[in-house]
Amino acid sequence: MRPGILGEILAMAFDSLKTHKLRSFLTVLGIVIGVMTVIGMVSIIQGLNRSFLRELESVGSDIIIVTKYEPGIQVGRRSEEERQRKNLTFEDALALEQEGSLIKAVAVDLVVNVFESLPIKYQNTKSEDSIILGMNEKFPQVLSVYLPEKGRFLSESDIKHSAKVCVLGAELAEVLFPHTSPLEKEIRIGPEKFVVVGVLKKRGSMLGRSQDNFVGIPITTLMKYFPYDLENLEVVATPKEQGTIPEAIEEITNILRKRRKVGFGKPNDFAVSTQDTIVDLYNQITGAAYLVMIVISSIGLLVGGIGVMNIMLVSVKERTREIGIRKAIGARSADILKQFLIEAVFLTGTGGILGIIIGFTIAFLVKAATPLPASVTSWSVILGLVVSVSVGLFFGIFPARKAARVDPIVSLRYE
């Protein structure tokens, strides 16, 4: 097709769009919704992916996580085998570090029972939604994100003597001590008094949730003064040498099976996972989000495609005489077919561009107004355009073929 003819067809398509603004907008509304959903969701999910992977990289790659249950989203009641598992204990963590020849350090944490409302206070300032986390002294060695910005971390002596000292997450420190240093100040956690010995470096938020709104106290102190559930106890180990994770996992498994008296041939009554396990779980969650996105956008695109087909059939009917004149002066059926296909593609392409603009706007508004990140990707723009053009091609074929088959003698008599 010569450039001049293509330009003329595009001009006609634009003129038709301009002449019937409301009709054209309603026609491509489904396309706009479908593409907008794809762009908005992809931008938000990609932003979450980057934030999640960046956080995992900052934590460190050589970590082994031991929990009572398999990591994952629990749907429904746990199996009988899981319910009969014994809880992990602080002594299990100590045994791993003492008996494990391949293990460098073992961190262990336990949260205060979530059903307990324990405010954290300093003078007249109070925080009621902060996490109270029992920790041992090995956290900075295992997870590098738990390094102190001010003061020090919990010490072995603190753990051994169940000391009433604590370290604050950066956000909680700002809430309780906006104008003064927290170090050596006394705060209350519920009814108990604690001395602040350190403030940790800021980590930011992950999946919309702050990672700095917590107070860390010796795990032995937590178990002495506060309600807890050992089901929530988590052990995180790191091997002495890089690349020895499989061997370290085997050693951890053997030590725990022996301590917990798991019989030969019976499955583990605990779960051992790595960062790869966490990434796989995260991908399952985002995969479900992508599936929802595909379903919603497909409905919008289907409705939009049917609307485009309908309006193009109406256009063929309205322009029957025009088609006859074009054929009478030499236009071939193939030319008429191309003309109406290009008009359909122009219509859906316009809807696709509107959808891309609105989708990006929504993504940026979400990023600005909420903790959720958003990331604009070039491939999502290309995807939106390709999908919208493809819808125009697919649903425009039938009206275009009908226009191409119009008999010029009959169409010239059409009023």
C-alpha positions, 0 to 999 in steps of 0.5 A: 500500500502506497504511503499516500493511500495509507495516509488518506485512510488514516485521515478518514479514520481520524475524521470518523473518530472525531465526527462520532466522539461519544460513539467512538469512546463508548466503542473503545471503552472496553479496550481502555479498561483492558489495557489500563488494567494490564499497564496498572497491574504490571507496573505495580507488580513489577515495582513490588518484584524489584522491591522484594528482590532488592530486600532479599539481596540486602539480607544476604543470599546464604541463609537457611530458615528453620520453622515448625511449618512449611512456608506458605499461605495457609488455606484451611486447617493444617494436616494431622501430621502438622498439628502433631509436630513439636514446637522448635525451641531456643535450645534447638537453635543453640544446639545447631550452633554448638554441634554444627561444624558447617554453621557460622552463626544462628539467629533466633527470633520470637514475637510476642503473642499477636493477640496481646496489646502491649503499648510501647511508651516513652513519657507521654509518647506511645506506639500501639502497633509496633512489633515486639520481637525477641532476638538473640545476639547473632542477628547482625552476623546472620542478617546484615540488615540488623546493624546498629546505626547508634549504640550497640546490638544485644549482647550475649550477656543480655541474652544469658541474663535476660536483661531488660535492654532493647534496640529500636527500629528506625521508625519506632525511634523517630516516633518515641524520640523525635527530638532527642537521642534514645540511647540510655533512655528508659521506655515501657513495653507493656508494664515492664521497663527497658533501657534503649541500648541501640537504634538499628539502620533504616530498612524501609518498607516491604510489600507496603509494610514498614520493617522499622516499626519494632522493638528488639529485646533479648529472647530470654527476656521475652520468654520470661515477661511476655506471652508468646507462642513457640509456633512462631519461633524462627531459626535462621542460620548461615554457613561458614563458607559460601556455596555450602548451603546443601551440606549445611541444610543436611547437617541441620536436618540431621541434628534436629532429627536426632534432637527431636527423635524423628524415627528412621524413614519418617518425614521431618517434623520441621521445615528447612527452607532457603531464599529460593523457597521464599522467591518461589512462594512470592512468585506463586502469589504474584502469579495469582495476581497476574492471573486475576489481571489477565481475566479482568483485562480479557473481559474488557478486551472482549467487550471492547472487541465486540463493540468495535465489530459492532460499530464497524458493521454499522459503519459499513452499512452507513458507507455502502454508497461510498464503498460502491463509488470507490469500487466504481472508480477502480478500488479493489476488494483488497483495498476496501478490506485494508481500509476498514481493517486499518480503521478498526486498528486505528480505533482500538490503537487509540483506545490502547494509547488511552489505556496506557496513559490512564494505567500509568497515571493510576500506577504513579498515583498508587506509588505517591499515595500508598507505600506500594512501589510502582515501576514503569516498564517499556515492555508493558507499553509494547504489550498494551499497544500490541494487544489493542492492535491485535484486538482491532485486527481480529474483530475488524476482519469480519466487518472488513470482509463484508465491506470488501464483498459489497456489490458496487452496482447494488451499493451505488443504488443504496440510499 
